[in-house]
Amino acid sequence: MVAEQTNQPDCRGFDLVHVFDCRHADAFAAQVDVARQQGLPVVVSPIWIPLGEALWGSRTAMAVLQGAVNNPAIAAEPFGYLRQRSMVLQLGERQFTYPLGDASVQEGNQRIGAVLQQVDALLPNSWLELQSVRRDLLWHGGCFGVAPYGVDPVRFLDADPEPFRRWSGIEGPFVLQAGRVEPAKNPAMLLWALKDMGLKVVLAGSTEIWPEYVELCRAIGADRLTLVEHLPPELLASAYAAASCYALPSWCETCGLVSLEAALSGTPVVGSTAGHEVEYLQGDAWLADPADPASIRLAVEQAMAAGRDSERPRRLRQRVLEQYSWLRTTEATEALYRRVLG
């Protein structure tokens, strides 16, 4: 096996090509075309979320928050439109509505769907993702499997919270989010939702991709916000163990690996009603509407009040241990490879 990030892979000497992420139409079409030209079967892990909903949600939430920072007196009405999904977002000449996005998103979906008809099998990360692909991209093939994400229990299961507390200087309760600081993961809305609680928020992830959005987070979070560009794995594990709550009210998760890692540490998890992560988290996390600051705040308050020793975090930790290992991911992947290869 060779993993290669290119649109023109050299497939000579291989029996099968496995493409990850179909959301970028040009790259996806090129990768499948190369494999087809070389006569090889293609398996696709779509990593699919409804693009129109994710683009509308992440960009509209950012615009509403920018307006609220600049003029707090008029913030209530735009937040109401955002919650109701009735706001129209204008980006240059593109006009986005919920849930379909704009014409270019729909055209992209049609193109991706057409390429998917050429592949031999799909391997999504959840049954909800498979249903989303069927609905959004009109794929109705019969050869598929589900390979859920896996996490490494050795690193996260019994991590010590003290190294992160010593490193960060944070002594009291705090909320953690790990991953790129970007509109799709919605950290600015998390900060806005918690702005009157006096609660520290740690964002641990790259700040390079969206500098404008990072500045929005800084404006909202002020001295409550700790931004960390990168945490080594051992220190990230310690941060999970130290956090009072892990919160990812995202617009676009199939399921965040970080949420599963946090769950292994026993940290109460706040997830999103968008995306597909409810299949992983089920009723053992607190779910929030990414468009609604009140919903996010309530979920965080309830998760923190319940604490690490409550039933939900214990159940989620046990289920992650039992169901979401890389061994299970590998077994599901190999089973589909064997089916495709006959």
Secondary structure as GFF3:
##gff-version 3
##sequence-region A 1 342
A	DSSP	beta_strand	17	20	.	.	.	ID=ss1
A	DSSP	alpha_helix	25	37	.	.	.	ID=ss2
A	DSSP	beta_strand	42	45	.	.	.	ID=ss3
A	DSSP	alpha_helix	51	70	.	.	.	ID=ss4
A	DSSP	three_ten_helix	72	74	.	.	.	ID=ss5
A	DSSP	alpha_helix	76	84	.	.	.	ID=ss6
A	DSSP	beta_strand	89	91	.	.	.	ID=ss7
A	DSSP	beta_strand	94	96	.	.	.	ID=ss8
A	DSSP	alpha_helix	103	116	.	.	.	ID=ss9
A	DSSP	beta_strand	121	122	.	.	.	ID=ss10
A	DSSP	alpha_helix	127	137	.	.	.	ID=ss11
A	DSSP	alpha_helix	153	156	.	.	.	ID=ss12
A	DSSP	alpha_helix	162	168	.	.	.	ID=ss13
A	DSSP	beta_strand	174	178	.	.	.	ID=ss14
A	DSSP	three_ten_helix	183	185	.	.	.	ID=ss15
A	DSSP	alpha_helix	187	193	.	.	.	ID=ss16
A	DSSP	beta_strand	200	204	.	.	.	ID=ss17
A	DSSP	alpha_helix	211	221	.	.	.	ID=ss18
A	DSSP	three_ten_helix	222	224	.	.	.	ID=ss19
A	DSSP	beta_strand	225	228	.	.	.	ID=ss20
A	DSSP	alpha_helix	233	242	.	.	.	ID=ss21
A	DSSP	beta_strand	245	247	.	.	.	ID=ss22
A	DSSP	alpha_helix	257	264	.	.	.	ID=ss23
A	DSSP	beta_strand	269	272	.	.	.	ID=ss24
A	DSSP	alpha_helix	278	281	.	.	.	ID=ss25
A	DSSP	three_ten_helix	282	284	.	.	.	ID=ss26
A	DSSP	beta_strand	286	288	.	.	.	ID=ss27
A	DSSP	alpha_helix	293	306	.	.	.	ID=ss28
A	DSSP	alpha_helix	311	323	.	.	.	ID=ss29
A	DSSP	alpha_helix	326	341	.	.	.	ID=ss30
###
